[in-house]
Amino acid sequence: MNLLPAAVCSHSISKRLSKKLALFTVLVVGLLSWASWGAVSMLIIERNAQDLAARCVLFQDVLGLEARSGGEAAVLARLKRDQPMRANTRLEVWRADGSLLHADFVDNAFLKSEHLRTDNFTVTTPSLAGGSLRASYTVDFTASAAMGTRWALILLAATLAAAAMVGGGTFWHVKRGLAPLRQLASQTRAISPQHLDQRLTLADPAEELQPWVDQFNALMERLERAYAQLEGFNADVAHELRTPLATLVGETELALSRERSNESLRETLASNLEEMQRLSVMVNDMLFLSHADRGAVARRGEPVSLAALAQQVVDFHEASLDEAGLVLRVDGDAVMPVDEPLFKRAVSNLLGNAIRFAERGSTVLLRIAPELPEQVQVVVQNQGRAIAREQLPRLFDRFFRGEDSRACLDSQHHGLGLAIVAAIARMHAGRTLAESDHGITRVGFTLAAR
């Protein structure tokens, strides 16, 4: 089976536009030339007809005058004397009784011409028998036809020349106009995972291209941030996994290094199980975050009281609250459809985080309040040392731990709790929020009704 990708047929924009404009030029200029040639042909035909009619009138006057002054002999003499001046023509004259008086001599080429035109006329001659002469005058307009043909060839040549010039000019201008695209393509080829900081620029910004450049640069900004986060995430995962794995390996090697009692082996296995459970929790949390990052949406049920769900979480943390000497109060309520397990998980993570860092004997406040139309804000507030302002934007990053006294030293917490809160908020079309000042820290998220 052939697995090679099918060849993609491409085309040149410059050549395509040049061909289309050249064809359009041929069409337009050709129509104009055809109309011009038609008008010229009509003018030539009309001029020839007028010339023929004028000559016939002249013959009428001349022959009538000769007949009055000298009779038939004078007419015949005048016809023979003027014959050399009637090149490419033929004049025939008949008497009133139909007998031929005179006929110009013509060669076979004249008779075979396809451009002959004849006009018949009558000459009034009272002094001759029958009182009139009948005449026929034929003219060969081959020269006029040749001029029309030359004019048609000139127009055809002009049409083709115009098409060639328009096509060539279009190709040159379009190729020159597309030079910024070639520059952008060259700049794009230079971008690599090692040079994600490079951005596209235009020496001569074009209105049509600048939006694309801006969008691409914005995409590269997001890609660079995502790549940096991925690199940091990989390093954090390796760091988080290294300690429990090293513990497992060390304890196992120690257990195997010499004979040990069953009780000692049981303690080693229990310790290893604890580390593996921690690894399992971490892996499950990472799988959940990966699922959320792929666009998973919360499965909402029927509208439910958020305060009631929060109270269930509070009851679960009651022992931790008593141990830390804290009081927890739930303030406010809202009814909306949510994914109940995810909501309780997010609230549990917030409460667990607040309990760990709250001052002993203080009150932890869980506030549920409408924020915007069809949005609800869930915030957990505790008293304790404030979080540095520069650390607040990173509070929901994976594996993030502050470098101050709020840093969690408990090995059971691996820095994914608030990242899971952010993922659950996104799954409910919400966002996260964090504030810390004057010893009061507020961390929470919002939920959208739909």
Buried (B, 14 or more C-beta within 10 A) or exposed (E): EEEEEEEEEEEEEBBEBBBEBBEEBBEBBBEBBBEBBEEBBEEBBEEBEEBBEEBBEEBBEBBBBBBBEBBBEBBBEBBEEEBEEBEBBBBBBBBBEEEEBBBBEBEEEBEEBEBBBEBEBEBEBEEBEEEBBBBBBBBBBBEBBEBBEEBBEEBBEBBBEBBEEBBEEBBEEBBEBBEBBEBBEEBEEEBEEEEBEBBBEBEEEEEEBEEBBEEBEEEBEEEBEEEEEEEBBEEBBEEBBEEBBEBBEEBBEEBEEEEBEEEEEEBBEEBBEBBEEBBEBBEEBBEBBEEBEEEBEBEBEEEBEBBEBBBEBBEBBEEBBEEBEBEBEBEBBBBBBBBBEBBBBBBBBBBBBBBBBBBEEBEBBBBBEEBEEEBBBBBBBBBBBBBEEEBBEEBBBBBBBBEEEBEBEEEEBBBBBBBBBBBBBBBBBBBBBBBBEEEBBBBBBBBBBE
